[in-house]
Amino acid sequence: MEDPVGTRGLLIVLLGLAALGPAMAAAQAPAPTPAPPPAALTLSRLMTGESFEASMNQMMKMVTPAMSAMMAAQLKRPLTPAEDRALATAFQRTFHHVYPQALFEQETAAMLTRHLTDAELGELLKFYESSVGVKMMALRPLLLQEGERLFKTRQQQFAEHLRGELAREFPR
């Protein structure tokens, strides 16, 4: 039986959604919380600011093939290059609309505040302002790319194993 989206596409979408998990969890937070402490907002901006666009682009790379496969399955034909570009553009516009950077920073700061004390926030801020912390933040996009390459080295093995696990969990 042929799977129009394919296990690979499903895995890419799942990985993309997992990467967005913290943002989605923050976006679904029940009630608005008071303004986070300045250290939390500063940390949030350090963590998301320069890498926000790079993270979004990385997410697009991971999710676009699966979205393209799903669209092609719905249309019952391959997408044209122009349609592939339009799909990527629609994803980018949607991402920026639903997760504008300022809101993303506020929600990330609120998450940090829920899980760290003011003293811990201060220590973390000192780290990210240190030479090693600055280097880690600069390496973040590269580390995301290397992580993606690492995943791809076992992607086929993962897909085959997942297919077996899904067949065991959902027998026909």
N, C-alpha and C positions, 0 to 999 in steps of 0.2 A: 504494500500500500504506500503510495507516494504522499509525502507530507509537503504541501505547497510552501509553507514558511520554512520548514526545516529546523532541525534541532539546533543547528549553528545560529540561525536567526533568533530563535527563542533564547538561547544562552546569551547572545549579545544584548537583547532587550533586558533580560533579567539582570545582567551585570550593570547595565546602564541605570536601571532603576535602583539597584543596590547602592550605586554611587550617589544617587540623589536621595537615598533614604533619610539621612539627617535633615536635609532641607525639607523633605516632604513631611517628616515627623514634626518639625518646627512649624510648618505651615498649617498643620492640623491641630496645633495646640489649642486647648479649649478657649481660654479667655485671654485678652491682652494682659500682659504683665507690666509692672512698672518699669520705667527706664532702667536698663542695666547699668551697673557701675561703670565709670569711665574706663577702667582697666579692661573690662570684658569687651567693651565696644572697640577699644584700641586693638586688643588681641584678635577680635573678629576681623577687623579690617586688615591686620597683618596676615591672617590666615586666608582670607578670601580675596582681598584687594587685587594684588598684582596677578594672582593665579586664577581669578574668577573667570576671565575670558578663556584662558588656556584650559581650565577644567571643563568649561562648556564646550569648547572645540573638541576636546578629547571625548567627551560624552557623545557628541555628534558622530565622531568617527566610529564609536562603538555601536550606536543605535541605528544609524542611517541604513546600513545594509539590511537589517531586519525589517525596518519600516519599508524599505524599497521592495523587499521580497513579499511583504504582506500586501502592499499596494498592487504589485504585479499579479499576485494571486487573485485579488479582488477584480482587477481589470481583465484577468485571463490573458495577459500578454506582458512581455517585458516592458519596463519603463524606458522611455527615450532618455538620452543624456540631459535634455532640457527638463524633463520631468524629475529626474534624479536631483538636479540642481534646485528645482522648485521645492521638492520635498525637504531638502536640507535648509533652504531659506525659511520654509514654514516652521520647521523645528526650531530654528534659531529665533525667529520672531516670537514663537510661543514661549520658549524658554525665558527670553527677556521680559515678556509680558507677565508670566506667572511668577518668575523668580528675579525681579529687578535687583540689581546689586545692592542697593541701599537696604531693601527689605531683607535680602539674604543675610547681610551683615547684622542687622538688628536681631533677626531670628537666631543666628549663630551665637550672638552675644547672650541672648536669653538662655540658650541651651547651656552655654558655658557657665552662666550664673547659677543655673539649676544644679549643676554637678560639681562646681568648684567653689571653695570659700574665697573670700576677698584676699586672704593671704596667699592662697594657691594661685589665684589669678595674677597677683603681683609677681610671684616667682616665675610663672610661665611667661609673663611679659618680659621680665629680665632676660629669660632664656632667648626669646625670639628677637630681642634687641641686641643680644650678644653676637659675636662674629660667627659662631657655630649656628645659632638660630637663623641668622640672616642667610647663611649658606644653605641651610636646610630648606628655607622658603624658596630660594632661588632654584634649588634642585627639584622642587616639587613637580613641575611639568615634565621634566626629564624622567623622574622616577615613575610617573604615571605611564609614560610611553614604554619604559623598560618593563613595567609590570604587565602592560598589555602584550608585549612581545613574549614575555615569560608565559603568560596564560596561553598564548597561541601555540607554544611548543607542545602543550598537552591538550589542546582543544579537542582534537579528534578522539583521544582516549577518554576525555571527560564526557563528550557527547555520547560515545558508545556506552559507557558505564551508566550515564544518566538514563539513556533509553532502556537499558536493562532494569534499572531501579524503578523507573516509571511503569514498565510492564509488570513488574512484581507487585507494585502498590496499586495499580489499576488494571487488574486482569479483565479480559473481555468476557 
